[in-house]
Amino acid sequence: MEFKSPLKQLSFSFIIIGALIACSELKTDSKTEPKQDVETVEAKIFPHKMPTEKPDFPMSAATERMFSYPAPRVQDNELFSQFKYTRLKGFDYHGGDGTISRRDPSRPILVDGKYYIYYTKRDTKVPPIGWDRAKEATEEIPSTDWDLCDIWYATSEDGTTWKEEGVAVARPEKPKAGWRSVATPDILIWKGKYYLYYQAFTEPSGLRGDWCPVSVSYADSPNGPWTHGGDAVIPFGKKGEWDQDATHDPHPIVYNGKIYLYYKAAYNKWPDIRDKYAVGHGLAIAEDPLGPFEKHPLNPVLASGHETTYFPFKEGVATLAIKDGNERETMQYAKDGVNFEIASVVSLTPTAAAPFVADAFTDSGNGRGVTWGLCHFTNAGTAKKGYSIMARFDCDLSLDFDEPSYKKTGVWHKPEVYFAQAPNENYNPEGR
């Protein structure tokens, strides 16, 4: 056995202790560093459980955008809904020969336990001949479905079965505004009185487009009689401005103590160029139903959509944008009633939607939303017998109603619905 001196033994011990310390530090580092990396990576990966608030770490644009909606999950979004439809009872369409048409219903109002609606009704000897033949229209031959019309009204106890009561606002004598046709009404209740806003035509629709201003009539009762209150209450824009030719689809609500009258105008078109049109919605504000109305400086406040559909929601205003524009088929919302942002994307939307809005005129500052309303279908007849019918839609765009079936994203339609959208016979892309 070799004998080692104390000095050598001490040196050897220091070496062993140093190695153990080094190994201990290395072992500690090998455990600590990877753990820190894992924690760092996990903090940047989107979690399995949906966050209720926007995470504070970098995300893709699409993921980040989820948190700009009222809820990141569409099923939890109060401004998302499917739409269900029901045929109305009580209206006759003369066997579908195209001579009777009903369209553009106003929002239903509830007065003394009874719902009232106002709408465009055409009752002519022949169906419309088409806007492209407007020069051939006479005082008995309509050019379009909304030519030679009067405003009628009906009542209901359940919103589905209606009783047609008669004419609310008839065409005045020529040459007064509206002598050719009065159409597209909507209703306002203000300080115990009733106000109907509507388009007033002085020429057949289609001659130059739909050039017509908005008129207003008022009454002490929803049954009338209606007194003419003024013409061109929303003035046309100056030459070169987007609404220089028309102010359509007047749609009033009461907001911030004032009358917010939303309207529509088609622009980027002239009488001889009609296939490049765009549609915008404007806002005109007044403190009196008869005006004067002052246009908002940021008009148009909505750059997509066709007919106007607005209602108070929470502290702001919600709207449905249908048919036209890059943001078609969306629900939108503005806390100030002006600067709208997309709240959800919807499908099978009602055309000319007119929801029952219980608080449309109460200015509560806490709009509760809507669950049902009326709309129209413009293709009820054939090309030679064109006419429109009104219908009911139901939905869940309400803070006080919760029906999961309206929040489903998987709604399956029969193949016939899709095959009805077949290409026309002149469409022949390569490979067909």
C-alpha positions in Angstrom: 0.0 0.0 0.0 1.3 3.4 -1.0 1.5 5.9 1.8 0.4 9.5 1.1 1.6 12.5 3.0 -1.0 14.7 4.7 -0.2 17.5 2.3 -1.0 15.3 -0.7 -4.2 14.1 1.0 -5.3 17.7 1.7 -4.7 18.7 -1.9 -6.5 15.7 -3.2 -9.5 16.6 -1.0 -9.7 20.1 -2.3 -9.7 18.8 -5.8 -12.6 16.4 -5.0 -14.6 19.1 -3.2 -14.0 21.6 -6.1 -15.2 19.0 -8.6 -18.3 18.3 -6.5 -19.1 22.0 -6.3 -18.6 22.4 -10.0 -20.8 19.4 -10.7 -23.4 20.7 -8.3 -23.4 24.1 -10.0 -23.5 22.5 -13.5 -26.4 20.3 -12.4 -28.3 23.2 -10.9 -27.8 25.3 -14.1 -28.9 22.4 -16.3 -32.2 22.2 -14.4 -32.7 26.0 -14.0 -32.0 27.3 -17.5 -34.3 24.9 -19.4 -37.0 25.5 -16.9 -36.8 29.3 -17.5 -36.9 28.8 -21.2 -40.0 26.6 -21.0 -41.8 29.1 -18.8 -40.9 31.9 -21.2 -42.1 30.0 -24.2 -45.3 28.9 -22.5 -46.1 32.5 -21.6 -46.1 33.4 -25.3 -48.2 30.6 -26.6 -52.0 31.1 -26.8 -53.6 29.1 -23.9 -56.0 26.2 -24.3 -58.6 28.0 -22.2 -60.1 31.0 -23.9 -58.9 34.2 -22.1 -61.7 36.6 -21.1 -59.4 39.6 -21.8 -56.8 40.3 -24.5 -53.5 38.6 -23.5 -50.5 40.9 -23.1 -48.1 39.2 -25.5 -47.6 39.2 -29.2 -50.3 37.5 -31.3 -51.2 37.2 -34.9 -53.5 39.8 -36.4 -56.4 37.4 -36.6 -56.0 36.2 -33.0 -55.6 39.7 -31.7 -58.7 40.8 -33.6 -60.8 38.3 -31.7 -60.7 40.6 -28.7 -61.9 43.6 -30.6 -65.4 42.0 -30.9 -67.9 42.1 -28.0 -66.8 38.6 -27.1 -63.9 36.4 -28.5 -66.3 33.5 -28.9 -69.0 34.3 -31.4 -71.5 32.1 -29.5 -71.1 34.5 -26.5 -71.5 37.6 -28.7 -74.7 39.5 -28.0 -74.5 41.0 -31.4 -74.4 37.7 -33.3 -77.5 35.8 -34.3 -79.0 33.4 -36.8 -82.2 34.6 -38.4 -85.4 32.5 -38.7 -88.3 33.4 -41.0 -92.1 33.1 -40.9 -94.8 33.9 -43.5 -97.2 36.6 -42.5 -100.9 36.0 -42.5 -103.6 38.5 -43.5 -102.2 39.9 -46.7 -103.6 39.2 -50.2 -101.4 39.4 -53.2 -104.0 39.0 -56.0 -102.9 35.6 -56.9 -99.3 36.6 -57.4 -100.0 38.3 -60.8 -97.6 41.2 -59.9 -100.3 43.9 -59.5 -100.1 44.1 -55.7 -96.9 44.5 -53.8 -96.0 45.2 -50.2 -92.5 46.1 -49.1 -90.2 48.2 -46.9 -92.1 47.8 -43.6 -91.5 50.3 -40.8 -90.4 49.0 -37.4 -93.4 47.7 -35.5 -94.6 50.0 -32.7 -96.7 48.8 -29.8 -99.6 51.0 -28.8 -102.3 50.0 -26.3 -101.5 46.3 -26.7 -101.5 46.4 -30.5 -98.6 46.4 -33.0 -98.7 48.9 -35.9 -96.6 48.8 -39.1 -96.5 51.2 -42.1 -95.3 50.0 -45.5 -95.0 50.7 -49.2 -98.0 49.2 -51.1 -98.4 49.2 -54.9 -101.8 48.3 -56.3 -101.6 48.8 -60.1 -103.3 47.5 -63.2 -100.1 45.9 -64.4 -96.8 44.8 -62.9 -93.7 47.0 -63.2 -92.0 47.2 -66.6 -88.5 47.8 -65.2 -86.3 50.7 -64.4 -84.6 50.4 -67.8 -87.9 51.2 -69.4 -88.8 54.1 -67.1 -89.5 56.4 -70.1 -92.4 54.2 -71.0 -94.0 54.4 -67.6 -97.3 56.3 -67.3 -99.6 57.2 -64.5 -101.0 53.7 -64.6 -97.9 51.8 -65.6 -95.2 51.6 -62.9 -91.5 51.5 -63.8 -90.3 49.7 -60.6 -91.9 47.9 -57.7 -91.9 51.1 -55.6 -93.4 53.3 -58.3 -97.0 54.5 -58.1 -97.2 53.5 -54.4 -99.0 54.8 -51.3 -98.1 54.2 -47.6 -100.5 51.8 -45.9 -100.7 50.5 -42.4 -101.7 47.3 -40.6 -102.2 46.1 -37.0 -101.5 42.9 -35.2 -101.7 41.3 -31.8 -99.0 38.8 -32.3 -96.7 40.2 -35.0 -97.6 37.4 -37.4 -101.3 37.7 -38.3 -102.1 41.2 -39.5 -105.1 43.2 -40.4 -104.7 45.7 -43.2 -106.3 48.9 -42.0 -106.0 51.2 -45.1 -104.0 54.1 -46.4 -101.9 56.1 -44.0 -100.3 58.6 -46.4 -101.6 58.8 -50.0 -99.9 60.4 -53.0 -100.7 64.1 -53.1 -101.9 65.9 -56.1 -99.4 66.8 -58.9 -97.0 68.5 -58.8 -96.5 68.2 -55.0 -93.6 66.2 -53.7 -94.6 62.5 -53.7 -97.3 62.9 -56.4 -95.6 60.1 -58.4 -95.0 57.7 -55.4 -94.5 57.8 -51.6 -92.5 54.9 -50.3 -90.1 53.4 -47.7 -91.7 54.8 -44.5 -90.5 54.6 -41.0 -92.0 55.8 -37.7 -91.0 58.1 -34.8 -92.8 58.6 -31.6 -91.9 62.0 -30.0 -93.6 63.7 -27.1 -96.9 61.9 -27.6 -97.1 62.4 -31.4 -96.4 60.1 -34.3 -94.2 61.0 -37.3 -93.8 59.2 -40.6 -90.7 59.8 -42.7 -90.8 58.6 -46.3 -89.4 59.0 -49.8 -91.4 61.4 -52.0 -91.0 60.8 -55.8 -91.9 63.3 -58.5 -90.8 61.2 -61.4 -90.9 57.5 -62.3 -88.1 55.6 -60.6 -85.4 54.8 -63.1 -85.4 57.9 -65.2 -82.2 59.2 -63.5 -82.0 56.6 -60.8 -84.0 57.2 -57.6 -83.7 60.9 -57.2 -86.1 61.8 -54.4 -86.0 63.6 -51.0 -87.5 62.7 -47.7 -90.9 64.1 -46.6 -92.6 63.9 -43.2 -96.2 63.7 -41.9 -97.5 63.7 -38.3 -100.5 62.6 -36.3 -101.9 62.4 -32.8 -102.7 58.7 -33.2 -101.0 55.8 -34.9 -104.3 55.5 -36.9 -104.0 59.1 -38.2 -105.2 61.2 -39.8 -101.8 62.3 -41.0 -100.9 65.9 -41.6 -98.2 66.9 -44.1 -95.3 68.3 -42.2 -92.6 69.2 -44.7 -90.6 68.1 -47.7 -86.8 67.6 -48.2 -86.3 67.4 -44.4 -82.9 65.8 -45.2 -81.6 68.1 -47.9 -79.5 66.8 -50.8 -75.8 67.3 -50.6 -74.2 70.0 -52.7 -73.1 69.1 -56.3 -70.1 66.8 -56.0 -71.0 65.5 -52.5 -71.8 61.8 -52.0 -75.6 62.4 -51.3 -76.1 65.1 -54.0 -79.0 63.1 -55.7 -80.9 61.3 -53.0 -81.6 60.8 -49.3 -83.4 57.4 -48.9 -84.6 55.0 -46.3 -85.2 57.5 -43.4 -84.7 55.7 -40.1 -85.2 57.7 -36.9 -84.2 56.8 -33.3 -84.0 59.0 -30.2 -80.5 59.2 -28.9 -78.7 61.7 -26.5 -82.0 63.7 -26.2 -82.1 64.3 -30.0 -83.6 62.7 -33.1 -80.9 60.7 -35.0 -82.2 60.2 -38.5 -80.1 57.7 -40.4 -80.5 57.6 -44.2 -79.0 56.0 -47.3 -77.7 57.3 -50.6 -76.3 55.5 -53.6 -73.4 57.4 -55.2 -70.5 57.0 -57.7 -73.1 56.7 -60.4 -74.8 58.9 -63.0 -77.9 58.4 -65.1 -75.9 56.7 -67.8 -73.5 54.8 -65.5 -75.3 52.6 -63.1 -73.1 49.5 -62.6 -70.4 51.1 -60.5 -72.5 52.4 -57.7 -71.6 52.4 -54.0 -73.9 52.9 -51.0 -73.3 54.8 -47.8 -75.4 55.7 -44.8 -75.6 59.2 -43.4 -76.8 60.7 -40.2 -78.9 63.9 -39.7 -79.6 65.2 -36.3 -82.5 67.5 -35.0 -84.2 68.6 -31.9 -87.6 68.8 -33.6 -89.1 66.1 -35.8 -89.9 68.6 -38.4 -86.3 69.9 -38.5 -84.1 71.5 -39.3 -81.9 68.4 -39.5 -78.1 69.0 -39.5 -75.9 66.4 -41.3 -73.1 64.9 -39.3 -69.7 66.1 -40.5 -68.3 62.5 -40.7 -71.0 61.3 -43.2 -71.3 58.7 -44.5 -71.1 57.1 -41.0 -71.5 53.6 -42.6 -69.8 52.6 -45.8 -71.5 49.2 -46.3 -75.1 48.0 -46.2 -78.2 48.8 -48.2 -81.5 49.5 -46.3 -81.1 51.3 -42.9 -81.6 49.2 -39.7 -80.4 50.9 -36.5 -81.4 50.4 -32.8 -80.1 51.6 -29.4 -77.8 49.0 -27.8 -76.2 49.4 -24.4 -74.9 53.0 -24.4 -74.5 53.2 -28.2 -76.2 52.2 -31.4 -76.1 48.9 -33.4 -76.8 48.4 -37.1 -77.2 45.6 -39.6 -75.2 46.1 -42.8 -76.6 44.0 -45.7 -76.1 43.5 -49.4 -73.6 46.2 -50.4 -70.0 47.0 -49.5 -66.9 45.3 -48.3 -68.5 44.9 -44.8 -71.8 43.5 -46.0 -73.4 40.8 -43.9 -72.2 42.3 -40.6 -73.6 43.6 -37.4 -71.8 46.8 -36.4 -71.7 48.9 -33.3 -70.8 52.5 -32.3 -70.7 53.8 -28.8 -71.3 57.3 -30.1 -73.8 56.3 -32.8 -71.3 57.5 -35.4 -68.1 55.6 -35.6 -69.2 52.0 -36.3 -67.0 48.9 -36.1 -67.8 45.3 -37.0 -69.3 43.4 -34.0 -70.0 40.1 -35.9 -70.4 38.5 -39.3 -73.9 37.2 -40.0 -75.7 35.2 -42.7 -79.1 34.7 -44.3 -79.8 38.3 -43.2 -83.3 39.9 -43.5 -83.7 42.4 -46.4 -85.0 45.8 -45.4 -85.0 44.6 -41.8 -87.3 46.5 -39.5 -87.0 45.1 -35.9 -89.4 45.8 -33.1 -87.4 48.1 -30.8 -89.2 48.6 -27.5 -86.7 51.4 -26.5 -86.2 53.0 -29.9 -87.6 56.3 -28.6 -87.1 56.2 -24.8 -83.5 57.4 -24.9 -82.7 55.2 -21.9 -79.0 55.1 -22.4 -79.1 51.3 -22.0 -80.5 49.8 -25.2 -81.7 46.2 -24.7 -81.6 45.0 -28.4 -84.1 43.1 -30.5 -85.6 39.7 -31.0 -88.0 40.0 -33.9 -89.2 42.2 -36.7 -90.4 42.4 -40.3 -88.6 42.4 -43.6 -89.4 41.9 -47.3 -88.6 39.6 -50.2 -88.4 41.3 -53.5 -88.4 38.2 -55.7 -91.8 36.8 -54.8 -93.0 36.8 -58.4 -91.4 36.1 -61.8 -89.5 38.5 -64.0 -92.6 39.5 -65.8 -94.8 39.5 -62.7 -92.5 41.1 -60.2 -93.7 42.0 -56.7 -92.6 41.9 -53.1 -94.0 40.3 -50.0 -93.4 41.1 -46.3 -92.3 38.5 -43.8 -91.4 38.1 -40.1 -87.9 37.3 -38.8 -86.8 36.2 -35.4 -83.3 36.5 -33.9 -81.4 36.9 -30.7 -79.7 40.3 -30.7 -81.0 41.1 -27.2 -79.4 41.5 -23.8 -82.6 40.1 -22.1 -83.1 37.0 -24.3 -81.0 33.9 -24.5 -81.8 31.2 -27.0 -78.8 29.0 -27.9 -80.3 27.8 -31.2 -79.9 31.4 -32.5 -76.2 31.3 -31.6 -75.3 28.2 -33.5 -72.7 28.7 -36.2 -73.5 25.5 -38.1 -76.8 26.0 -40.0 -77.3 23.6 -42.9 -79.5 24.4 -45.8 -80.9 21.9 -48.3 -78.9 21.5 -51.5 -81.7 23.2 -53.4 -80.9 26.4 -51.7 -77.4 26.3 -53.3 -78.5 24.9 -56.6 -80.9 27.8 -57.0 -77.8 29.9 -57.3 -76.7 28.2 -60.5 -74.6 30.2 -63.0 -76.5 31.7 -65.9 -76.5 30.0 -69.3 -74.0 32.5 -70.7 -71.4 31.7 -68.1 -68.8 29.4 -69.6 -65.5 29.4 -67.7 -62.6 27.3 -69.0 -63.1 23.7 -68.1 -66.9 23.6 -68.2 
